[in-house]
C-alpha cells in the first residue's frame, strides 16, 4: 500500500443524504463507509444499489449496539441484510461493495464465501468502546483468518499513554494490512498520523456529525486534507503540535500548517490532548515530535522537564513553547510575551503603558506573561484571582498589587481599569449572554472608558467583550496574540520566519 486511505463514514438516516455527502467530499476521500445501522428502516432494502449510486469504493457496515452502533435487531435479521446487500453481484465490481465489515465474533460461512466470490474484502473488526487494547500485533494476527481479511481494532484510550503504546506496538507492523484507531479526543493523533501506524485507512466524518464525530474522534475530510495535509504525510514529515487539556478549541494547527504549506516545509502540527504533561512528553519521544506549543494547564507543570529555560521562562515561571534539541533534551521558551506585547501595542496604538493602571484577570501562565508585558511597557498592575495566594505570587514578582477576584474587589478593579486583560479560559466557546459562569468580572459595571483585551479568541466576541462593548468600551480578542506568538513559535520550530504570501492566505486559516 502506497499510502493510508481516507475513509468517509456516512451516518445519515437516508441513502440520499449520504450520497449528497459523498458528492460534497468526493475529492477529499478514497473510500466511504455506509453505516447502515444509522439508516431508517425503510431505507435498508435499498442498500444493495448503494455502491452503484455512490460511484466510489464502499464499505458496508451494520454495527451492533454493543459494538458502538445503532443496530438493535437480532443476528438473523442482520445476516439477512448482509446477504441482500452482497447478493446478485455485478460483473462490474464497481457496482458491488468493495468491503464488508464483519465483527471478530461474527462468522457466517455463506456470507464469507459470497464475499470471496464477489471480490469483496472482509474487514474483520474488534471494538472496545471503554478500554484500550494491548498486544496489537498478536491480536491482529489472531483476528485475520485469511489473506482477504483486513483486521481492524478501534478502542478507547484511558490516557495518552495508551495512545503512545499503540504507536509503539504498530511502529514496525508492516507485514500485515490492518486498521487501527483510538477513539475520543486523545485518539486524534492516530487519525492524522495513521501512516506511522501503517494503518490501511483512516476514518473521517462530515463536519456536521456532532456527537458522533466527537465520541469517535473523527476529523472532517476538508480539515484532514487542507489543514493537516494528510495525503502528503510520510516518514520524513517533521511533527510538531500543541498540548493541553481539554484542548477543545484551538486555531494553532491551522496557523502552523498553513505556514508549512506556504513555505514548502514537510511538517505537520497536530493537537495532543492530555491532562498529564509527562504523558505528552513520552508520546512526543515515541513519535519523534520536534516542538510543542504548551497551553492550559501545563505552562508551569512542564518546567521540571526542561533542560534549558529561556530568560523569559525563568523570569515569568511559565513556558508555552518547547523545542527538542539533538533529539535528546527539551528547551523551553515563552512566546506568549512576544505575542501579547505586539498585540497590545497594535490594539492600544501606543508603545508605552506609563500612567496606565492595568487589571490582570487570572493567575495562570498567561497571567504571568501579561504581568511581564505590562511591566515591560511601564504600566502599573493589579492581579485579580479567586485564589488570593496565586495572585499574590505573581504580583510580588513584578511589584504589582493583588486582590481577590470577587464583588468585594470592585473598587480595586475600578482603580485598575485603564486596561483589563482577561487571561483565563472562562468564556471560551460561549455564545450566551454575559453571566456569572462565562464572564470572570460579571459583577463589574463598565463605564465605557475601559479598554478590554481577552486572550480567548473563540468566539470572536467573548462574553466579557460583549458586556464591555455594550457599554462603549474598545475591545480586542486573543486572535492577534495567537498569531504573533504563533509566528515566534514557528521560527523556533523551523528556523524560518513565518510568511503570509497573500491576503487570501490569511482568510484561508479557519480561525
N, C-alpha and C positions, 0 to 999 in steps of 0.2 A: 504494500500500500504506500503510495507516494506521500499522502498527507491525510490528516484526520478530516473526515467529512462533517459537514454541518447538517444536522437533522432538525427540522421544524416540527415540534409537537403540536398537533391540532386537537383542541379540546372544546370546540363549539358544538352546539346541540343539533345542528343540521349540516348535511353534506354541502349544501350551497354556501353556507357561511364559511366552512373550511376551505372550499375551493376559492372563495374570494380572498382568503388569507394567503393561499398559495400564489395567486396572481400578484398580490401586494409584495410578497417577499421572494418571489421566484429567483431573482438574480443573486440573492444572498445565501441561498441554501442549495444543498446537493440532494437531500432526501427529505421526505416528510413521514411523520408517524401519525396515522389516523387512530386516535383514541376512541374507538367505537363504543367504549363503556360510557362516554360522555354524550353519545347521540340519543336523541329522542327515540322512543321505542318504535315509532312508525318509520324511522329512517333506517333501521337496522337491516331490513330486507334489501336495501339498495346498495349495500357496501360492496357487492361484487363488481359493480361498474366504476367504483371509485378510481382505481389505477388508470383506466382509460380516460376518465374525465380530468384527472389531475395532471396527466402528461409529465410525470416526474416519478422516479423510483419511490415506492411507498412501502412502509411497514404497517402491517395490521396488528393492532394491539387491542385486546379486550381484557382490561385489567380488573382483577377481583378486588373487593373491598379490603380484604386482609393484606393485600399487596400494595395498598395505596390508591386503588382505583375506585370506580363507582359501580361496577357491575355487581348486582346483588342476586342475580338468578342462580339456578342450580348449574352444576357442571355439565349435565346432559344437554341443557339448553345452550350453554356456551359452546359446547362441542359442535352442536348443530350449526351455530352461527359461523364458526370457523370453517366447517365443511362447505357451507353455502358460498362463503367468500372465496374459497380456494377451488371450488368445483368449476367444471366447464372451461378448463384452461384454454387460452387462445394461443395459436401458433406464434403470434406476435407477443413476445414476453413483456413488452412494454404495457400491455393491457392486463397483465397479471400483477399481483402483489410481488414485489421483489424480495420482501422479507415478511416473516410472520413471527410474532413474539409468543413463545410458549414458556411458562414458568418452569423452574427446575424440577418441580414435583408433578408436572403435567405431561404425561406420556400417553398419547393416543396413537398407536402404530399406524392406523389407517391414515391419519392426518399427516404424520411424519413421512409416510410413503408417498402421499399425494404431493407434499411439498417437494420431495426429492424428484419426483417425476416431472413436475411443472417448472423445475429450476428455481424454486423459491427457497432462499436460505432461511434457516431457523435461528432466531436469536433466543438462546436459552437463558432466561433471566432469573435472578435472585434479588429480592428486595428486603431490606430491613429498615423500616421506617423509624426505628427508635435507637439503633445501635450501629457502631462501626463494624467492619468485617476485617478479620486478620488472616494472615497466611494466604494472601490473594493468589499467588502463582499456583499453589496447591489446589485451592478452591476452584480456580478457573479450569484446571486440567480435570478435576473430578466432574465438573459440570458438562464438559464437552465430550459427547459420546461419538461424534463422527466428524469428518472433515467439512461437512456442510453446515455445521452448527457454530455459531459465534456466541461464546458465553458473555453474559452481561451481569455486572454487580452494581447495584445502587444502594447506598447505605447512608445513615445519618451519623455524622461525627458528633462526639460529645464535646470535643475541644479541638483546637488547631493541631495538637499533637497527633490526633487520629488522621488528619489530612496529611501531615508530614509523613506518617507511616505509609500511606497509600503511595506517595511519590517514591519513597524508599523501596517498597516492595515491587513496584512496577518499573523501576528505573531500567532494568535490563530484560524486561519481558517482551522480547521482540520476535520470538519464535511461534507465538500463538495469537491469532487475531482475537481481540477481546474488546469489551466496552466497560469502562469503569467511570463512575461519577459519585461524588459525595454531595449530598443534598444540603439545603439550607445555605445561609449567608457564608458560613465558614467554608463551604464546599466550592465556592465560586472559582478559586484557582484551578480546580480540577476541570472546570469547563473551558476556561481561557487557555490553560496550558495543557490541554489534552494531548498535544504532540509529545510532551515529556513523559506522559504515561503510556504512549504508544497505543492510545485508545482508537478503535476503529472509527468512532464518530463522537460528536459532542452535541448535546441537545440544546435547542433554543426554543423560546416561546414568544408569541406575539406580545407587543408592548402593553396590550390591554388585558393580559391574563390575570392580573390581580393576585389574589391569594394563592392561586395555583402556581404561578411563577415564583412567588416569594417562598413558599414551602419547599419547592424543589431546588431553588437557587438558580433558575434559568435566567439567561440574559436574552434580550430581544435580538433578532437577526441583524438589524441595522447597526446597533451598538457593537455587537460581536465583530462585525466586519469593518465598519467605518471608524470606530473608536479603538478597538483592540487589534485591528489588522490581522484577524485570526488566520486567514488563509496564507499569509506570508510568514508566519512564525516558524522558526526552525531551530535546529540545535545550536546555531550560532547567535541566536537572538539574546541580547542582554536583557535582564529582568530587573525592573525597579518597581516600587509600589508605595502604597500608603497603608499604615496600620492604625487601628483604633478600635473602640468598642462603644456603641454597637455599629458605628460607621454606616448608618443607613443612607445618609445623603453626602455625597462628595463629588465635586466637579474636577478634582485634581486629575483623574485619569484622562478626561477629555483634553485638559490643557497640555499635559506632558506628552500624550500620544500624538496630539496634533503637531507638537514641535518635532518629535521624531520623524513623522511623516514629511513635514515640510523640509527637513534638513537631511533626509535620506539616511537616517540612523536606524540600524537594525536593532530595535529595542522595543520593549513593551512595558507599560506601567499598569499594575493591577491592584485591586483592593484586597487586603489581607485582614480579615476580621478576627480579633482575638482579645479576650479580656486580660490575657497574661502576656506581657512583653517578652518574657523568656521563651514562650512557645513561638512567638513571632520570629525571634532571632534563630531558634533551632530550625524553623521552617525555611528561613532565608538561607541558612547554611546548606540545607539539603538540596534546594533547587538552584542555588548559586545566585541569589539576589545581590546586586551591586550597590544599591542605595535604597533607602526607605524614608518616606515622609512620616513623621510621627505626630499623631494628634491625640485628642482626648481619649483615654485618661493616662496616657503613657509618657507625657513630656517630662515628668520628673522620675518616674519609675525606670526609665531607660538609662538614667545616669550611671548606676553601678556597673553597667555592662559596657561602658565606653572605655577605650584605651587612651583616647586623646579627646580633649574638650577645647573648643574654641574659647577665646576670651569672653565672648558674649555669653556662652553657655555657663562659664564659670561665674560671671557677674550676675546673671539672671537666675541661675539654678533651674533652668528648663531647656530642653532640647527638642527641636521639631524636625531635624534632619540628621540622618546618619549615613555614612558612606563607608563601604568596605575598602580597606587598604591592604593590598597584596594578598587578597583572598583569605586574610587571617584575622585582622583586627578592625574594630569599628571606631571611626572618628565622628564626633558629634558637633553639630552646628545649630545656630538659631537664626533662621531666615524670617521668622515672624517679625523680628525687629526691623529688618530691611523693608519688608512688605508694608508694615504699619507706618513706618517713617515716610515712605513715598506716598502712601495712600492719604495720610493725614495732611501732608503738605499740599497735595492736589485738591483735597476736599476743602481745606480751610483757606487755601490760597495765601499761605504765609510760610516763611521759613523759621518762625520763632513762636514759641508759646509764652514768651516773657510777659508777665502780667496776667496770664490766664490761670484760672483755678479749675482743675480738671478732676472729675469724679471717675474712678475706675471701678466698674461693677464686676465683682468676682475675684477669685484668688487662685486661679489655676495657672497653667503655663502661659496662656495668652495674656492674663492679667500681669504677669511678671514682665512679659515683653512690652506691654503697654506702659508700665511704670518706667521701664528703661528708656523708652522713646520719649515720654513726657519729660523725664529728667534731662535727656539729651537736648530737647528743644527748649529747655529753660522754663518749663511750666511748674506750677505747684500742684500737688495732687493729694487726693484722699482716696484710700482703698476701702470699698464697702463690700462686706461679705457676711453671709449668715453665720459662719464660724469666725468669731472675732479674732481668735488666736492666729488664724491663717492670714487675715487681713493685716494684723499687726506685723507678722513675719515679713511680708512684702514691704509694707510701709516703712518700717525701720531701716531696711536695707537701702532705701532711696531717700530717706529723710522726709517722708510724707506723713500725713495724718491717716488715721484709720477710724472706721465706725461700723457698727452693726448694720447689716442690710435689712432694715425694718422701718415701719412707720415712725418709730421714735427717733430716727435719724433724719427726718425730713428737713429740719432746719440746716443740718450739716450739709445735706445734699443740695439745698438751695444755695448755700455758700459756695460750694464747688460745682457750679453748673454752667460755667462758660462753655465747657465741652464735657459731654458724658460719653465715655467709652464703655460699651457693653461687651464683656468678654466671655460670658457664659454661653452654654448651648441652649439656654431657655429661649423658647420661641422658634427653634429650628423646625421647619416643616409645618408650622402652624399658620393657618389662614383664618383662624377665628378672630373675633373682635378682641381687643386687648383685655386681659383679665389677670387674676392673681396667679394663674398657672403658666401663662405664656409671656408675661411681662415682669421681669425681676423688680422693677420700680413702679409697680401698678399703683402705689399709694401717692405717687408724686404728681403734682399739678404743674404742667409745663406753662410757662408764661410767654412762649414764643420767641424768646431771645436765645435759648439754648441751642447748641449745635450737638447733634447726636450721631455717633458712629457706632454701628453694631457690627461685630465681626461675623455674625451669621449672614449668609447670603441666599439661603433658601428658606422662605420665599423671598422674592425681590424686595418686598415691603414687609418687614417683620412687625409683630405687634407693637413693640416699643417704638419703632419708627412711625407706625401709623398713628399712634397716640400723639407723638411729638409733632408730626406733620400737620395733624388736625389743629394743633394749637399755633401753627405758623412757624415752627422751627425748621431749620435746614437739617436734612438727614442724609446719611450715606450708609449703605450696607457693606458687608465684608468682601464683596467681589474684587474691588481694586486691590485690597490687601492680599487676597488669594492669588491674584495674577502676579503682583510684584514679588511676593515671597516665592511663588512657583518658578518664576524666571531665575531667581537665585539658586533654587534647588536644582533646576535643570542644568545650570552651569556647573554646580558641584558634582552632579551625576555624570555629565557627558564631557565636561571640559570645554563646551561651546556656549556662546551666548544664545539666548532664545530669540528666534527671528520670526516675526509675523510678516509673511510675504505680501499679503494684501488685506484690505479691509474685509473682504469676503471670508478670509481665514478666521478672523475674529468671530464673525457670525456663525462660522461652522462649528464652533465649540458650543456644545449643548449644555449651557450652564444650568 
